[in-house]
Amino acid sequence: MNLISVIVPCYNEEEAIPYFYEEIQKTAQKMEDVDFEFIFVNDGSKDNTVSIVKEYANKDERVKYLSFSRNFGKEAAIYAGLQNCRGNYAVLMDADLQDPPYLLPEMYKAIVEDGYDSVATRRVTRKGEPPIRSFFARLFYKIINKISDADIVDGARDYRLMTRQMVDAILSMSEYNRFSKGIFGWIGFNTKWIEFENVERVAGETKWSFWKLFKYSLEGITAFSIVPLQLASVIGVLLSMIAFIFIIIIVVRTIIFGDPVSGWPSTMCVIILLGGLQLLAIGVLGQYLSKTYLETKKRPIYILKDDNIHE
């Protein structure tokens, strides 16, 4: 029978894992013609997440775990799960049940019967999410789709079922600075989208603060677009042209009217404005340079401390 690898990144999810395990068990029982393996990736949790997973592994041979030496981030956990899964198909799911397991049979059917390479999910509502966070999330999707080649759908979740061919394509992109939503869109393949209403966490608290999401959005923009660099260059050229025109005007005015340039406050405002724009351009350049710096170090994406896959 076909084997589906369920990959579950976990960071301090001791409260949610029992609920998730119960629900995914129900879904697995309904899909009698498919075998399963459940790969829990412990991303340096500081609670009892790994202990709970090990208890399940002792009782259920389908349960596998990978435990990092520290917190490397969800992107590293996704990569580790895909790299160590054995299934003909792989599905990414969050432990908090915001990715409903009951959709999995429909997703599997779309791939096997309809010939899709992957089936992805997207939220059509953001119920329970702060309005300002929803506003900036939608703004991010609009911006990145305009300035990059990656097809990133608004409301897209990491919850998606993929064929082995697509998994191998993702693993071939072994960059250190990872943005999975962009990678999924960049590699292509025929994808079906399933929409569902937002589901709140079953237990625990979200690990994604506004600041973390903001940094993650910058990661996505710099990973799949060079438009910010081009924009900084265009602004520099425009300001240089404006400055040159003003120099001519000032010189001509002084020669004709003998009126020296006055207005210290306005001069300082212009200097501060130009200085701020220069620092902004340097900051944009620094973002890309830092990514290049980290890539050239060739550091591992994650470091394993413990697992039961390689035994």
Steps between C-alpha positions, in 0.01 A plus 500: 500500500599863458672661798413853614755677719332748736760762597420702812737782608471548878619779726365495855185311398458269800139612545399457136675174404256262680206661317684486169602136542141402577365679193764373258435147628132536409592623153748214448237243597264637235769471230529122515676465164798714609785448746622788717807618680480797738821702521504748788785750467585645841643844428690548827189507721549600862194312630411129497431480127772246422411284804139475389602409145737232628216346701292473184800356312534222758136402447461567128772395256368749245605791722846637422673800648789731421625719784723804433787609722335844526228707340583535128159626389201351321667515158781276622244263654313475169822429313607235752164325480503492121862384495431205731156387383455172310152544359380500142320813615578754770269740679596793723274570797509716813452333838244759616225359271474823303564266206188278512593129462153423360605665171773241441280235326375762255856617436623145441214429261583810293856380448430131436184533292524848347873497427613805696859523625396670822191613684537814708269680740415863556293684758212706365443670836728622778258458787664548838798689355569864596378737223836677465676168458251393232547832319878468482477132403282581200727793412801269505339254257410783261852641507693175462282379211567825314877502547595130482466203267366274775125438498393549863128482566344730759411302812711202397591258776803273514244218513542320169526144370774441243628222279850362547610678182398836642665421835826422321475828309463691829798318651712589197467864612733467796547869576559600863256793494174320432150628424286196428193683370720656233676171425168322450395762247839530328548129418165488323312169465126461460332605825139487610384743768249412770340784693385484862403741773759591758523262797629626832767314695376201696739576788802710590602836357633603163877530469474759224513855634448799271876566502581140403249514217649830382850350490363193324339721235833675440657155464247414232545826308879487497498128415286532188537855373773753419246780446597674829857533369376629167266742676784636712702559182211675325438728800872584508499596132185713536631686803831563324316651203285718729808615690676590172199705385491686832872579473441660158205702633701626798799599284284683245304677776821617667652631173187686388362632827810492717285340766691244704317184593327538835290273715703294744196296625399392149861408422522281808170328410636413156826371648316285753266366231786406269698353787200288603450373146868413474485301824186326375679398179801379699264301724338332200843417362600368842204261506611336178866505599422328832313223317799449270731498802300226673476291183876506444562366851335170397364441848256210544134593492447305822688279745342183636532415867279192512276296269355153445516502120867408460503225761 
